[in-house]
Amino acid sequence: MTRAQGPLRGVNLGNWLVLERWMESTRTPGPFSGAASDDEKGLRKELAGDVLAERLAAHRASYVTRDTFAWLERINCNLVRLPVPFFVFGDETHESCIAHVDDAMDWAAEWGIPVLIDLHTVPGGQNGFDNGGASGLCTWHHRSLQMQQTLAVLEELALRYANHPALFGMEPMNEPANRRIFAQSMQRYGADHPGRVERSTPIPHGVLAQFYQLAYERLRPILGPEVPLVFHDQFELGAWDQFLPARRYPNVWIDTHQYVGTFVRATRLTSLRAHVLAARATGLRIARANRHHPVIVGEWSLSNNLKGLKGAGEQERDRIMRVYAAEQMRAFERGMGGCFWALRNGRYDTWSLEAAIRRGWIEF
């Protein structure tokens, strides 16, 4: 198995196999070009099958390539988090994209970059956000069949890649919603998707813990003891300290998504000092949880609430962003490190690793 060396400084290959409209450029045509839909589920209903197939084929063939991994190796990226949909092997309404996962794993092995395979969507939706494929829908936990379908996909992925030299670990589910996150997603999408919202509920902690244990028991015999199984914290980092203790369950990691700028925005503070202090406080929480399980920040960005950046000169803006990025990275290394969201964003530089590297804001 490929093993990352030193603090994890990685990237998410977002908007490649799991689509999110907000990441697309308004100038470069993409899968959502000219469509009204705000999520992948709607896009598949809106576009004729041949049009969608052509767009997906073009997007997936060009968005991530072998050259992408060559560039990641040059910038010293030492982990790729690869979001895949629950229909990665295809089903009656979705085409398979497993060949692209195969390509990514092989390119990663060629360039010596470990890969964390992240099941980013599940049947029925797990958080109600567009990143789950269906805005306003959170019903995965309403039917035991959907949990079993999820476990079956995870098992098939584990069997396929258990002995692949690029495999770092597997993450059974991305961002399952607690009550707070569920309320946010329902508020955001309620007006546009009232039918979905009406039948949605947050995922109870106990139900999620049961699924995680089942996933561990299903995947550990296939993957062996050396491969981390990474469980998202449901936006409650400390709540998992005693879950699957290391003395009985080897190599359990916790994934926490820390968007420091979102936290600062809620305080209405706008100074660089406020952002730095928020990052340092995040580091303390990570360090506490890291005593129990290795903690990885599976998603972070340079989104911020900094006042006056647009009016600042380019050099000053770049200086501020370098400080903000460095403070976050130091905080995340109180655990195991983190993966930037995302590789590319056509609208916002603060969400694009390519742009951040180009402007000198981040140095791996």
N, C-alpha and C positions, 0 to 999 in steps of 0.2 A: 504493500500500500504506500502511496505517496503521503508524506507527512510534512505539514507546514513547519518551517523553522522560525523561531522567534515569535514576537507578537504578530497576531493575525492582522494583516492590512490587505483587505480584500474588497471585492466588488460584487454586486448583484447584476446578473444579466436580465434585468427587468425589461418588459415590453418586447421580448423576443418570442417566447412560446406562450406566455400569458400576456394578453393585450390590455393596455390601459390607455384610453384616449388622451388623457391629460399630458402624457409624455411625448406625444407626437408633435412634430414641427408643423407650424401653420403654413410653412413654405414648401416643404417636401411632401409629396403624396405618400400616404401610408394606408393601412387597412381601413381607417375610419374616414378617409378623405371623402368629403361631400355627404357623409351619412349623418343622420340625426341622433343615432343611438349613443348613449353614454357608457355602455359596457359591452362586453363580448357577447353576452346572451342576446342582447337586442340587435347587435350587428349581424348575428347569424340569422335572425328573423327578417331583417331589413333588406339584406343583399341577396340577390339570386345566387344559387349555388355555384355557378360557373364563375361569376364575378368575384365572389368571396374566395373561392379556391385559387383563382389567379392572383389575387392580392396577397393571400397568405403565402403562397409559394414564393412570390417575389420578395416579400418582407423577410421570410425566414431564411431565404438563401443569401440575403445581403446584410442583414442587421448584425449578425455575428458570423465571423468567418475564421479561418485558420490564422489570418493576419491579426485578428483581434487578440488571439492568445499570444502571438509573437509580441505585440505591443504591450500586453499585460506583463509578460516576462521582462521586457526592457525597463518597465517602470518599477520593478521589484514587487509587483502584486504577488502575494503568496497564498491566496485563497479565492476561489470563485464560488459564490452561492448561486445555484442554478434553479430558478423557479420553474416548475413544470405543472401542467394542469392534470386534473384527475383523469381526463380522457387521453392521456399521453399515448396509450396504446390504441386509441380509436374506439368508437362505439357506434351505435346506430345513427347518431346525429353529428358526430365529430370525426374528422379525419385524424389519423395517427400522426404524431410528431416525434415518435421515438427515434427515427433515423437521425434527427437533428441532435437529440441527446447523445446518441452514439458518436456523432461527429465531435460534439463538444468534449466528451470524455477522451476521445482519441487525441484531439488537439491539445487538451490539457496535459495528457500524459507526455506528449511530444515535447512540450515546453516546461514540464516539471511543475505544474501548478495544480494543487489539490482542489477537488470539487466537493462541495456540500450540496447534495441533491435535496431540494426543498419542495414538498408537495404544497403548491401555492393555492390551489383551489380544491374543493371537495364537493360531492353531490349535495345539492340543496343549499349550499352556501354556508360559510362559517362566521361571517362578520357583517354582511350587508354592505360592504364597500365594493367599489368597482374592481378592486384588486382580487376579489373572490370570484369575479366573472359575472356576477349578477347583482347590480346595485339594489339595495333595500331588501335583499333576501338572506335570511339566516334561519334555515330549517334543517340543517344537516342532522341535528341531534333528535329530530322528531321521529325518525324511522330507523330502527335497528339495521334494516337492510342497507341504508346509506353508510353506516359505520362499517359494516362488513365489506361493502364495495371498496371503501377507502383502504381497509386493511389488505384486501386482495391486490389492489394496485401497488401498494407499498411492498408487498411480498414479491410481486413480479419484478419490480424495480430492483429489489435487493438480490434476487436470484440472478438477474441480468448483470449486475455490476459488482457483486461481492468480491470478485477476484480481479477487478479492473485496477490497474496501477494508479489511476488518477483518483480513485474514490477516497475522500476524506471522511465523510459521514453522511447520515440521512436525517432529515427533519420531517416528521410525519404530518405536520399541519402548520400552515402559516396563519398567524394572527387570529386565533379563535376569540370571539367577542365576549368580554365580561359585560356587566350591566352598563358601565360608564361608556365603553366604546360602542356598545349596541345602541344606546340612546343617541350618540352622535351620528351614527350612520343612518338611523331611522329619521332623525331630524333633517339630515342632508337630502335624503332621497324620497321622503314620504310623499311630497307633492307630485313627483313624477312617477312613482311606482306604488300607489296606495294598496293595490292588491297584494303585492309581495310583502309590504310592511305589515299588513293586517295579520298575516299568518306567521310572522317571524317572532322569535323570542331569543334572549341571550342564552349562551351555553352555560349551564350550571357547572361550577368548579368540579363537583364530584363526578359528573358525567365525563368531563374532559379528562380527569385523572384516571378514570377507568379505561378510557380509550388509550391513553398514553401507556398504561401498564400492559394492555393487550398488544399494543404495537411493539413494545419492548420484548415481550415474550414471543411474539411472532418473528421479529426480525433478528434478535440477538443470535439464535442458533444458526442463521444463515450467514450473518456478517462476521461472526466471531467476536471475541472480547476486545479487539484492538480498535474497532471502528466506533467513533462516537455516535450515539443516538441523541439528537438535539431536540429539545422540547421547548416550544414557545411558552413564555410565562403568562400569557393571557393578560398582558399589561399589568401584572401584579408580581413584581420580581421576587420579593421576599416570601411570597406565599408557597414557594416550591422548595424551600430549604430542606425540609424533612422528607421530601418525595423521593422514592426509589433510592435509599441511602447507598453510598458507594460500597460499603462493606458487603452488600448483597447484590448490588446491581452495578457492575463495572461500566465505566465510560458513559455515564449520563451527563449531558451538558444541558444548560439552560440558555435559550435564546431570548434576549430582551431587545426591543426596538426603542431606541432612544433618540427622538427628534427634539433636541434641546431647544431649537428655535420655536417649536410649537409650545413648549412649556413656558418659555419666556414671554411669548405673545399673550398667553393667558394672564400673565401678571401685569401686562401693559407697560412694562419697562422696556426702554429702547437703547440703553447704553451698552457699549462693549463690555464694561465691567459686569453688568447684569448677566450677559451671556457667558462670560468667563466663570462667574460664581455658580451659575446654573450647571455648567459643565463639570465643575469640581464637585458639586453636590451629587451629581449623577455618578461620578467616580467613586464616591464614598459608598453609595448604595450598591454599586457593582462589587466593590471590594468585600462588603459584608456577605453578599450572596455567594461570592466566589469561594468563601471558606467551606461551603457545603457541596457545591458542584462547580465545575468550570463554567464560566459565564462568557458568552460571546454576544456582542452587539450585532445582531444579524442585519440591522438596517440603521443607517444614520445619514444625515445630509448636512448641507450648509445653509438650509433654509433658516431665516432669521427675522428678528424684529428690530434690526439696527436702524436708527434714525439718521438720515442725512447721507446715506451711502450714495444715492444718485447724484447728489450735489458735490460730493467729494471728488477730488482729482483721481485719475486712474491709479497713480502710484499709492495714494493714501488708501483708496478702496482695497487695493491688492494687499497692502500691509495689514489692514484690519481683518480681512478674510483669512490671511495666513495665521494670524494670532488665534482667531476663532476656531479654525480647523485644528491647529496644533493642540489647543486646550482640550478639544473633544477627543482627539486621538490619545492624548495622555490619560484622560479619564477612562477611556475604554480599555486601556492597557492595565488598569487596576484589576481587570479580568483577563481575558485571553486576547482581546483586540476586537476588531469589527470589520464589517463589510459595508461599503458605501452604497447608497441607493441613489442613482443606478449608474450603469456604464455610460448611458447617453440619455439626454433629455433635450428634445428639440425646441423647447420653449424657455426653460429656466436653467441658467448656468449653475445655480446653487444646488441643483439636483443632478448634475452631470459630472461624472468623474473625468471624462475626456476634457470638458471645459475647465474644470478645476486644476487639472494637471497642466493644461496649456497655459493657464494664467498664472501658474506658480502658487496657487492657494494651498495645494496639497502636495506633499512629497513623501512617497513611500520609501 
